[in-house]
Amino acid sequence: MITLITGGSGSGKSAYAEEQVLLEGEARRIYIATMYPYDEESHRRIDRHRRMRAGKGFETVECYTNLKELQLPENSVVLLECMSNLVANEMFKEQGAHENTVQEVLQGVCMLEAQTRHLFIVTNEIFSDGVEYEEETKRYQEYLGRINAKIAELADRVTEVVYGIPIEYKKGK
């Protein structure tokens, strides 16, 4: 089962995703952290997310690229935070998939779904600002958009969090 959770920066999507994982009840909870700690700001964000999930029973697995190689405990409940970082890593890090990002990431998502009881994926809504970007950024938006659309198609549930309010677009099982 897949649940896709999207929203803008600071929308409350991470807190909502963690709540949803906890509602799954007793399970092995795995947090797949995708933010590569490359500067002071990323270290602060990583620390904030660690504090948010403290005491909630998550095991953290860091995965910056190559999602399909992860082996996770069967029947676990997994929170992948965040697809936007993973896509950037695959596109721009030396060991990333580069032009094969879309297929590599989607293959990884399918591998995770097959291994777990419930896969929650957090992603960012970055498409409605109306700003014209350079080609590299437009390619990132294109890749993330294609990945988000395919995950939404595969997902049992799709929720957008706006100002801390979850809006269900697709309600599944």
Disulfide bonds with the S-S distance in Angstrom:
none
